[in-house]
Amino acid sequence: MGKLKQHMNWFIGGGIMLILAIIVSLFNYFQSEPNMPNPSQVPKEIQPELQISADQPARKMGEENDGKKTEIMVDVQGSVKRPGVYELKEGDRVLHAIQMAGGFKEEAEVRSVNQALKISDEMIVYVAEKGEKFESQPVSTKPVEDDHTLVNINSADETELQTLNGVGPAKAQSIISYREENGPFTSLEQLLEVRGIGEKTIEQWKDQISFE
């Protein structure tokens, strides 16, 4: 009976020690857990960096909007698969306009156009067929120099008309055909009746042409 009581005391004592060990272990575990920082405790010198990171996408979007290119209209005619008026971007070249029109036909004279030339609004790009007579630089956007003589819009031939800004063989021929059918031009506004000529074009020509 005495031995049984002694064993019971050992058992109870061991249990108490085990419970104490568990309590100490749990206490040490929670003390060692990393404390999550409170947002209000973030050092002030770090906060500006976080703000910069948040603002970066907005600035980038603004820069992209500021760099948006202007849309321009170009009339592609001649030996291309889909002749017509196409919308392109400022800075595009004749090559891009021809691609928009489906590319060259098999009978196209590729040398009749300068594919590297930058396009301008209201330009006519004309692709000649093989065997068709064409100028070495059929499409030009080079403006007339200030010291040049004014171009008489009512008497100038095809070559002289092509010295005007944005005039190629097709547009020059349209001006001549209009003169032959309707008589001489009397005002800038009347030029708007010619295919391929818009308000921007005549604004550029007002100091470059004459009617007498």
LINNORQUI-V185541 format. One record per run of one state. SS is the DSSP state (H for helix, E for strand, L for the rest). FROM is the first residue (numbers start at 1). TO is the last residue. Records with the same first field share a line. If there is no record, write none. Layout:
# LINNORQUI-V185541
SS = FROM-TO ; FROM-TO
This chain:
# LINNORQUI-V185541
L = 1-1 ; 33-38 ; 42-43 ; 67-70 ; 79-79 ; 81-83 ; 90-92 ; 101-103 ; 105-107 ; 109-109 ; 113-117 ; 119-122 ; 128-128 ; 130-150 ; 153-157 ; 162-168 ; 183-188 ; 194-198 ; 206-208 ; 211-212
H = 2-32 ; 39-41 ; 44-66 ; 94-100 ; 110-112 ; 158-161 ; 169-182 ; 189-193 ; 199-205
E = 71-78 ; 80-80 ; 84-89 ; 93-93 ; 104-104 ; 108-108 ; 118-118 ; 123-127 ; 129-129 ; 151-152 ; 209-210
